[in-house]
Amino acid sequence: MSRLVRHLSEPVAPITATTKGEVVYEMFGDDEDLLALPVVDGERPIGLIPRDAFFLKMADRHGRALFAKRPVTFVMDKDPLIVEEMTPVNDLNRLIVTKRPGALMDGFVITRNGAYRGIGTGLALFTAVSDESEERNRKLAALAKQLGQSRLEALSAAKVKSDFLATMSHEIRTPLNGVLGISQLLLETGLNPDQEKLAKTIVDSGEILLRILNDVLDFSKLEAGKLDIEPESFALSKLADEARALWSVRAAEKALDFTVTCDGKEDQLIFGDRVRLEQVLFNLIGNAIKFTEQGSVSVVLSTSALGGGCRLLRADVRDTGCGIPLNAQSRMFQQFSQADASTTRKHGGTGLGLAISRRILELLGGTIGFESEEGKGTHFWFEAVLGEVTLMPETPAVEEAAASLPIGGPLRILVAEDNVVNQQVIVGLLQMRGIEADVVGDGREALEAVQSRSYNLVFMDVQMPHMDGLAATRAIRSLHTTAALTPIIALTANARREDEAQCLAAGMNLHLAKPIRKDVLFAAMDQLAGHQTRPQAMTRTA
């Protein structure tokens, strides 16, 4: 609490209007610390005699003649500053600085309900302000120290949370890869209709769990402000092709008419975060298919010039599904929100997808919206401002024949994976293409294997005993034989962007996040067969 004027009060005995100059002289002479004398009429202050002003008068050649006179007639300040004792010192300080600076030298009278209580001086005021300033500085220093400690604790807690989520993501993805992978293999074994329905239920349930996991991780990153934006050049038609390839099967399972069209030039290149744009687009498409039981889902991608080397990307996703009730439309972009509780029970999901999509688009400088009529369908759209690329990039000329898969003929593939179930999954998926693979259980064995036999491709897990996948890849790339050029694809439960970057920096050609879908796996192999050797990521998991 701020100090009050009463803390500055000095209980100086007052004089009256009839006191003689000789008495005043003696009072000042007896107390050299007395800086002013108050003059009162009863209890009401009527003036103030400053010490300096009094002695200046006494020093005059007629000074001794003043001894018999009343000081009120020749030296008293008849309009002194009078302040109530409960006034805050800060208010007094502002008053003196702005209106009564003379009070710093002459002093001021302190009263209680108008009655004299004491005097105050500029010196006492300076001391009080200085003490209060020092106290405030001590408190600010203590607060800064506390805030610094709190920040360190918050950063530490955020790191613990991030590490925990990364670990849990890895530990959940590893067995989930087994569940989805074995289910995919099971569906290829000629099941009867009832068995096939059960196996598909396992796949659908596993993919719902995977979407929940991805949503929670992304939402956590957004809350922590750590969702990175990594722009790159890409063809809009490629985005359309990937959407068509990924979602056509899901739409066909529900007998929906599914179309994806791309307006504009086939080779139109744009510059933006392809992965995050895919994430938003695929979320809208997935929702449209999920909430449409019959009819159609249509996707239209288009760009338009904005000038200044920028283009506006627009995506429109229309469906003939159940629509969104009017009373639920206002909360569709809120986290953990769905149209109603029955939606969660029937279709699953966290209610985070649209909230995450909006946050991603805000990071990209874009916007998202929708129109819907219950029972008649929904139209979601989003726009984002991207850069324009006018020239097709040149194809890198880097050992193309050695760093890509041969087209046609048998392939020799090495799988480096320490988890037995995941070994079965990848080997089983490769057998669908008639490919037999060698299997090793850690990075050290993978390094030895590529030196003893020539392989066309290595699938490399990251977290393995003895030598992890990153160290093994760096060791392979440092060999002085053609084995150093062997294409390497990361198959890992480490699915974060930073994990992807580590894999590519270590020398891997592609990054695939577990759980692995057969179409994504085969697309990666086809990509390498097409001589696309530049390291990049294929992290689609849904």
FENFEN-V334420 format. One record per backbone hydrogen bond with DSSP energy under -1.0 kcal/mol. CO is the residue of the C=O (numbers start at 1). NH is the residue of the N-H. Records with the same first field share a line. If there is no record, write none. Layout:
CO->NH  NH
This chain:
3->89
4->7
5->8
10->12  119
15->40
16->19
20->24
21->25
22->26
23->27
24->28
25->29
26->30
27->31
31->34
35->51
37->49
38->15
39->46  47
41->44
43->116
44->41
47->39
48->77
49->37
50->54
51->55
52->56
53->57
54->58
55->59
57->60
60->63
63->66
64->67
66->69
67->22
69->21
70->73
71->74  75  76
77->48
81->109
83->111
84->87
85->6
87->5
88->92
89->93
90->94
91->95
92->96
93->97
94->98
95->99  100
100->103
101->104
102->105  106
103->107
108->120
109->83
110->117  118
111->85
112->115
115->112
118->110
119->10
120->108
121->125
122->126
123->127
124->128
125->129
126->130
127->131
128->132
129->133
130->134
131->135
132->136
133->137
134->138
135->139
136->140
137->141
138->142
139->143
140->144
141->145
142->146
143->147
144->148
145->149
146->150
147->151
148->152
149->153
150->154
151->155
152->156
153->157
154->158
155->159
156->160
157->161
158->162
159->163
160->164
161->165
162->166
163->167
164->168
165->169
166->170
167->171
168->172
169->173
170->174
172->176
173->177
174->178
175->179
176->180
177->181
178->182
179->183
180->184
181->185
182->186
183->187
185->188
186->189
192->196
193->197
194->198
195->199
196->200
197->201
198->202
199->203
200->204
201->205
202->206
203->207
204->208
205->209
206->210
207->211
208->212
209->213
210->214
211->215
212->216
213->217
214->218
215->219
216->220
217->221
218->222
219->223
220->224
221->226
226->228
232->272
234->270
235->239
236->240
237->241
238->242
239->243
240->244
241->245
242->246
243->247
244->248
247->251
248->252
249->253
251->256
252->255
257->297
259->299
261->301
265->268
268->236
269->389
270->234
271->387
272->232  274
273->277
274->278
275->279
276->280
277->281
278->282
279->283
280->284
281->285
282->286
283->287
284->288
285->289
286->290
287->291
289->292
291->322
295->257
296->320
297->259
298->318
299->261
300->316
301->263
302->314
304->312
309->388
310->306
311->386
312->304
313->384
314->302
315->382
316->300
317->380
318->298
322->375
325->328
328->331
329->332
331->334
334->337
340->343
341->345
342->346
343->347
344->348
351->337
352->356
353->357
354->358
355->359
356->360
357->361
358->362
359->363
360->364
361->366
362->365
367->383
369->381
371->379
373->376
377->373
378->319
379->371
380->317
381->369
382->315
383->367
384->313
386->311
387->271
396->398
399->403
412->456  457
413->438
414->459
415->440
416->461
419->423
420->424
421->425
422->426
423->427
424->428
425->429
426->430
427->431
430->433  435
431->434
438->415
440->417
442->446
443->447
444->448
445->449
446->450
448->452
449->453
457->414
458->489
459->416
460->491
462->464  469
465->467
467->443
468->472
469->473
470->474
471->475
472->476
473->477
474->478
476->479
481->484
482->485
483->486
487->458
488->509  510
489->460
490->512
492->514
493->495
496->500
497->501
498->502
499->503
500->504
501->505
502->506
503->508
509->536
510->490
511->538
512->492
517->521
518->522
519->523
520->524
521->525
522->526
523->527
524->528
525->529
526->530
527->532
528->531
531->533
